């Protein structure tokens, strides 16, 4: 039953993730990361805060928006400290399903000073939050996410 539920979750995500409200690509077609959310704020303020084009930094040809000049400076000084794991794709999707799923930038977790983002949205009347699934067996997912990412990136 557990495998069937996981399979259904993946099927829903695969079918509907591009059209689901609040989901964004890790990097959109214009090169903007995480829907413009401030990657420093996740760690510094422990919340998802929308950035602004007024405070933009670039890293590896990807644009990041920040909510303040201070956050933009912090990122510029040490981008690796703030960049999301698995290039901003859904951490559960990578660790469990070897797949790149879009994310809801307001659904995140910082573990050992590393930012993980997750899919969280309404799929045909059913809310799917992969952070809830992740939290049930986080140590398992953390132990395999790096090797899974290396294989699919």
C-alpha positions in Angstrom: 0.0 0.0 0.0 2.9 2.4 0.9 4.4 1.8 -2.6 1.1 2.4 -4.3 0.7 5.7 -2.5 4.2 6.8 -3.5 3.6 5.7 -7.1 0.4 7.8 -7.2 2.1 10.8 -5.7 4.8 10.6 -8.4 2.3 10.1 -11.1 0.3 13.2 -10.0 3.5 15.3 -9.7 4.7 14.2 -13.1 1.3 14.9 -14.8 0.4 18.2 -13.1 3.5 19.9 -11.7 3.8 22.4 -14.5 0.3 23.7 -14.1 -0.1 23.6 -10.3 -0.5 26.9 -8.6 2.5 27.9 -6.4 4.9 25.5 -8.1 8.0 26.9 -9.8 10.9 25.5 -11.7 14.2 25.5 -9.9 15.4 27.9 -12.6 12.8 29.5 -15.0 13.2 30.2 -18.7 14.6 33.7 -17.9 17.3 32.2 -15.7 15.7 33.3 -12.4 16.1 30.8 -9.5 13.4 29.6 -7.1 10.7 32.0 -8.3 12.7 34.9 -7.1 12.8 33.9 -3.4 15.7 35.0 -1.3 18.0 32.0 -0.6 19.8 33.8 2.2 16.5 34.4 4.1 15.8 30.7 4.4 18.8 30.3 6.7 19.1 33.8 8.2 15.4 34.5 8.9 14.1 30.9 8.8 11.3 31.8 6.4 10.6 32.1 2.7 10.8 35.7 1.6 10.2 36.9 -1.9 13.2 38.8 -3.3 13.2 41.8 -5.6 15.0 42.6 -8.8 16.5 45.6 -7.0 18.8 43.2 -5.2 20.0 40.6 -7.8 23.2 38.5 -7.8 24.3 36.0 -10.4 26.0 32.7 -9.9 26.8 30.3 -12.7 24.6 32.3 -15.1 21.6 31.9 -12.8 20.0 35.0 -11.2 19.0 35.2 -7.6 16.8 37.9 -6.1 17.2 39.0 -2.5 15.0 40.9 -0.1 17.8 43.2 1.1 21.2 44.5 0.1 22.7 42.7 3.1 21.4 39.4 1.9 22.6 40.0 -1.6 26.1 40.8 -0.2 26.1 37.7 2.0 25.3 35.5 -1.0 27.9 37.2 -3.2 30.5 36.6 -0.4 29.7 32.9 -0.1 27.1 31.5 -2.6 27.8 27.9 -1.7 26.6 28.5 1.8 23.2 29.5 0.6 22.6 27.7 -2.7 19.8 25.1 -2.4 20.7 21.4 -2.5 20.0 19.5 -5.8 20.0 22.8 -7.7 16.7 23.7 -6.2 14.6 20.7 -7.3 12.4 18.9 -4.9 14.7 17.1 -2.5 12.2 14.2 -2.0 11.8 13.7 -5.7 15.6 13.4 -6.2 16.2 11.2 -3.1 13.2 8.9 -3.5 12.2 8.9 -7.2 15.4 9.9 -9.0 13.5 12.7 -10.6 13.5 16.5 -10.9 10.2 17.9 -9.7 9.2 21.6 -9.5 9.0 23.1 -6.0 6.9 25.4 -3.9 9.5 27.9 -2.7 7.5 28.3 0.6 8.0 24.7 1.4 11.5 24.2 2.6 13.7 22.8 5.4 17.3 23.7 6.5 19.2 20.7 7.7 22.8 21.1 8.8 22.9 24.6 7.2 21.8 23.2 3.9 18.6 24.3 2.1 16.2 21.7 0.8 13.1 22.6 -1.2 9.9 20.6 -1.8 6.9 20.1 -4.0 3.7 21.2 -2.2 0.5 21.9 -4.0 -3.0 21.0 -4.9 -3.2 18.2 -7.4 -6.7 17.6 -8.7 -8.2 18.3 -5.3 -5.6 16.5 -3.3 -2.8 18.3 -1.5 0.6 16.7 -1.9 3.4 18.0 0.3 6.6 16.1 -0.2 8.1 17.7 2.9 5.7 15.7 5.0 6.8 12.5 3.3 10.5 13.6 3.7 10.0 14.2 7.4 8.8 10.7 8.0 12.1 9.2 7.0 14.5 12.1 6.7 17.7 10.2 7.6 17.0 7.7 4.8 16.6 10.5 2.2 19.6 12.5 3.5 21.8 9.4 3.3 21.1 8.9 -0.4 20.3 12.3 -1.9 23.9 13.2 -2.9 24.5 9.9 -4.8 21.1 10.1 -6.4 21.7 13.7 -7.5 25.1 12.8 -8.9 23.4 10.2 -11.1 20.6 12.4 -12.4 21.9 16.0 -12.7 
